[in-house]
Amino acid sequence: MKKLFLAGIIGLSMLSCSKKENVPVDTASPEKKVDAEAAKGNLSGDQIIESLDCSGCHAVNERMIGPSYQEIADKYSEKDIELLASKIIEGGSGVWGNVPMSPHPQVSKEEAQKMVEYILTLKKK
C-alpha cells in the first residue's frame, strides 16, 4: 500500500513538472491592433496572396491542385470580381474539377477583391 501511494505521488509530481509553462496572453494595446489592421489593409493583392496558403494549390502560370492565376484571369473579367472574392472567402467547387477550394473566412471582402484584381491583371494580352 505504501509503495502504491508513493508511486502515485511520484507520478503526480512528474506530471506536474512536465506541464508546459503558461503562455502569456496577447496584451497588445488596442492601438497596436488597429495599426496591424491598417497595415494589413495597405497590402497589395499579390502581397495578400503571399501571406496566405494560396501557393499550396495555385501558381501564377502553371496548373497545380487548382488552376493557375493566369487561367483564372483568362476565364473571368472585372465584372466577376464580387463572385471570385466570395469564392475566396466561402470556398467553392466544380468549376475547375473535383477538388474543392478551401474557404478563407479570415480574408475580408476588401482583401479578397484586391486579390482578384491582381489575378485579373495576369490576363494574357
Secondary structure in CASP SS format (residue, H / E / C, confidence):
PFRMAT SS
TARGET T0000
AUTHOR 0000-0000-0000
METHOD secondary structure of the structure
MODEL  1
M C 1.00
K H 1.00
K H 1.00
L H 1.00
F H 1.00
L H 1.00
A H 1.00
G H 1.00
I H 1.00
I H 1.00
G H 1.00
L H 1.00
S H 1.00
M H 1.00
L H 1.00
S H 1.00
C H 1.00
S H 1.00
K C 1.00
K C 1.00
E C 1.00
N C 1.00
V C 1.00
P C 1.00
V C 1.00
D C 1.00
T C 1.00
A C 1.00
S C 1.00
P H 1.00
E H 1.00
K H 1.00
K H 1.00
V H 1.00
D H 1.00
A H 1.00
E H 1.00
A H 1.00
A H 1.00
K H 1.00
G H 1.00
N C 1.00
L C 1.00
S C 1.00
G H 1.00
D H 1.00
Q H 1.00
I H 1.00
I H 1.00
E H 1.00
S H 1.00
L C 1.00
D C 1.00
C H 1.00
S H 1.00
G H 1.00
C C 1.00
H C 1.00
A C 1.00
V C 1.00
N C 1.00
E C 1.00
R C 1.00
M C 1.00
I C 1.00
G C 1.00
P C 1.00
S C 1.00
Y H 1.00
Q H 1.00
E H 1.00
I H 1.00
A H 1.00
D H 1.00
K H 1.00
Y C 1.00
S C 1.00
E H 1.00
K H 1.00
D H 1.00
I H 1.00
E H 1.00
L H 1.00
L H 1.00
A H 1.00
S H 1.00
K H 1.00
I H 1.00
I H 1.00
E H 1.00
G C 1.00
G E 1.00
S C 1.00
G C 1.00
V C 1.00
W C 1.00
G C 1.00
N C 1.00
V C 1.00
P C 1.00
M E 1.00
S C 1.00
P C 1.00
H C 1.00
P C 1.00
Q C 1.00
V C 1.00
S C 1.00
K H 1.00
E H 1.00
E H 1.00
A H 1.00
Q H 1.00
K H 1.00
M H 1.00
V H 1.00
E H 1.00
Y H 1.00
I H 1.00
L H 1.00
T C 1.00
L C 1.00
K C 1.00
K C 1.00
K C 1.00
END
